[in-house]
Amino acid sequence: MDAWQRQGDHVIGVAIAWRQAEPLKEAGIGSVAALTGFLHGVAAGRISVGPRTVVVVDELGQVGARQMLDLLRLRQQHGFRIVAVGDDKQCQGIEAGPVVNLMRRALGPEAVPEILTTRRQRTEREREIAGLFRDGKAAEALAMKRSDGTAEAVPGGYNDAVRRVAELWRQRREANAGDAGFSISVTAPTNADARAVALALREERRAMGEVGADVLSVRATDQAGAAYNLTLAPGDRVRLFDRLNARFLDGGRGNIGNNGSVLEVRAVNAEGIVLRTAAGRDGAVSWESLADKKNGRTRLAPGDVLTIDAAQGITSSEHINAMPAGSTGVQGFKGYTAESRHRDSAWLITSDGAERREVMVRRALGDSRPVGAADVWENVARNLARQPAKASALDFMDRARNVGRTAAHAMQVGFRQAEAREAAGEPRATLGAQLHERRAGRAVGQAVDRLRQALDARWQAVRALADRLRQAGRTALQDGGRDERRSAEGEAKAVRDRARDNQARSTTAAERHRAPRPKADPARPVDAAAYWRRMAAKDGAPRPNVRRAVQQRREEGAVAVVADRLALALDERGAVLAGIERSSGQRPAQPDQQRRQGNEEARTPESPAMPSQAIPTLATRSGTFGTSDSAALH
């Protein structure tokens, strides 16, 4: 800085946010600005730059590729020099593009000097711990911090961890009360965590007499749009989200703070709020200037605790890395940033309950192993060791190039193997044969499944039909016996009636003529039923019955239909089996007749009839069955 000033150069310091640009004034840079405002100012002509201008870019790792490209285009147009400082292992930029890595690729690693040691930490052990976090070796760093007593997993949940952070903050303040240069900072992963911890610190500050009585509660919001109520009192510290102008009490108007600035509240009234800068200058700000343009809420937040991203660039004597919701939302870049804000010591506070819940969620269902302290710290180390660097378009091109090279190498290896097989008299490739075998195997398996289903369906149909035939035959026999009994009884009654009529006629005729003749023996009654049975037993053949003959013809027709269906089923099964044998390359199987006969011979009388064994053997299509199969059917 001194060399540039001796040369007469105009130095401008810029950073991604005003909160990170303001500390550049401590290095002697008089003109500072946020990067976006600087780019717009130069493009509009409000900021004058030229060959004698040096633009110092701080926290380069948070700058996006688009913003860096705009800066380089302005440099090409106006000729100013750029000196960029940053660490790509700290918090990453919101926009796409790893700028530091792109600079190394564009300019070469030798053109991008690196500082391999840190000078912020005063002791060698603290520098070693910070270096381990930077290299992603969180487990080793946490082991050292636990042995030093600066890492703690608070038993309980979220509120317990918040209370422990506030208690530790007060203890460290009291322990260094005699050091005028002592300062302590606190960071949290999210805005919600920062507000919760800040409210707990506010109660500790009120107990220490640094915060007065509450005066006013306002409806507030932050840069993310979160809504909450903010209670204000003299002594409170608040964070700004915009560049803010004020009317200074010592006269004049001007800028009192920027986005990310933390100011102290001196007074609160209905018209506005009086704020004090770090330099001790008081300024009055109206509520209208603090109102959000969309919802009208006041854009203020508690300022005792910052998020890790907002705290990048600050330095304090001691620092507390508060993670009341656990380490699940903190990766390696944020972990290294939070663990390197201090000069003397850094404290890590996490929630034991939150870490245990994450361990249980990551385990498999049914894993009943207890979660111990080692599991808790292993989970913290796993989270803080993650370093998901952003990928650029060049990275995707490199991956595509590597994929192409790998494919080409694999193709060459395959060609060499094919040529070696061809030289040995073997086929060049076996992929086609393997695919054919797999397809044939799948086809055979599907055909077998279909055949099994078809045979099962046929067997069920045959069993149902056989049951119906058996029931029909039993009914027909019962009906036939009833008809025969009815016919015989009717014929016997008719014979008895005719016999009685004949006897009556004979008696009447004898009395009428009174012919003198010898008196004959009285006629004996005729047994008609015995008469007709004797007539039916002549020649050893039963007397023909019309109803029985009709029933017999119906049964023969039903049996013929069953025989036709069974013949069709057996023909289909033979065709399917023949197709399977041809597709699988096996020799044709024996005819169905021989296979069924072999099954019938091998089957024992006690073995249950399976669907494929109980299908009757057909001699012809006319419905004639074999002996054993007819027994199985009936």
Secondary structure, DSSP 8 states (H G I E B T S, - for coil): -HHHHHHT-EEEEEESSHHHHGGGGGGT--EEEEHHHHHHHHHHTSS---TTEEEEE--GGG--HHHHHHHHHHHHHH--EEEE---TTSS--SSS--HHHHHHHHH-GGGS----S-SSSSSHHHHHHHHHHHTT-HHHHHHHHHHHT-EEEESS-HHHHHHHHHHHHHHHHHHTTT-TT--EEEEESSHHHHHHHHHHHHHHHHHTT-S----EEEEEE-TT--EEEEEE-TT-EEEESS-EEEEETTS-EEEEE-TT-EEEEEEE-SSEEEEE-TTS-EEEEEHHHHB-TTT--B-EEE-SSEEHHHHTT--EEEEEEEETT-STT--HHHHHHHTTSEEEEEEEEEEHHHHHHHHHHHS-TT------HHHHHHHHHHHHT-------HHHHHHHHHHHHHHHHHHHHHHHHHHHHHHHTTS-S-SHHHHHHHHHHHHHHHHHHHHHHHHHHHHHHHHHHHHHHHHHHHHHHHHHHHHHHHHHHHHHHHHHHHHHHHHHHHHHHHHHHH--------------HHHHHHHHHTGGG-----HHHHHHHHHHHHHHHHHHHHHHHHHHHHHHHHHHHHHHHT------HHHHHHHHHHH--TTS---TTTSS--BSSTTS-B-HHHHHHH-
